[in-house]
Amino acid sequence: MEKIYLIRHGKTVGNEKGWIYGAADVPLTEEGRAMLREGVEKGLYPSKEDLEFFTTGVERTEETFRIIFGREEREIIEGLRELNFGIYECRTFEEMKGDPKYEAWVNDRTGETRPEGGESINDFRRRVDRCFTEFLSAYGESEKDCLIVCHGGTIGTIMTTYFSEEKDGMIYRWVPEPGRGFVLFMKDGQIEGYEPI
């Protein structure tokens, strides 16, 4: 494998409404679908040939995949799903202002505070790092390049792990626009560089 493509799903109802969400299985919007089709027409995404495909199996990644690549076979990697925000799923920041538990979670600098029913930032990072390391071990010697349709937080975590000296190590600064992402360049089984998509 010489390249790994990380593509964020298209724009969703949650993006449009300003929701905090990760575990919720929300659909793409019509605008999101149109943006993906436009990306296909402009040649934004790689050719189907000589690629192994992966999604996280939720509706927004599956729909994004189908719009770009049709009915190609793919594998599901649940470990690369977005952060589970627990009781804050599908709510806006504005709705929760003044909630002491929410304020404690938002202002936590340790990364260890968990929203009820969800996972902490550190739990999420450990999960994504472990899963992506396992992915590299399993597919690093593949003759085909790999493409993963996943999530903004997931991509931000992966990029922060491998390029921590850039963007102050802040996950959110790596989050691409919907339908965009990064191509990672591999050499001798190691990630050596990247380009935005």
Buried (B, 14 or more C-beta within 10 A) or exposed (E): BEBBBBBBBBBBBBBEEEBBBBBBEBBBBEBBBBBBBEBBEEEBBBEEEEBBBBBBBBBBBBBBBBBBBEEEEBEBBEBBBBBBBBBBBBBEEEBBEEBEEBEEBBEBEEEEBBBEEBBBBBBBBBBBBEBBEEBBEEBBEEEBBBBBBBBBBBBBBBBBBBBEEEBEEEBEEBBBBBBBBBBBBBEEEEBEEBEEB
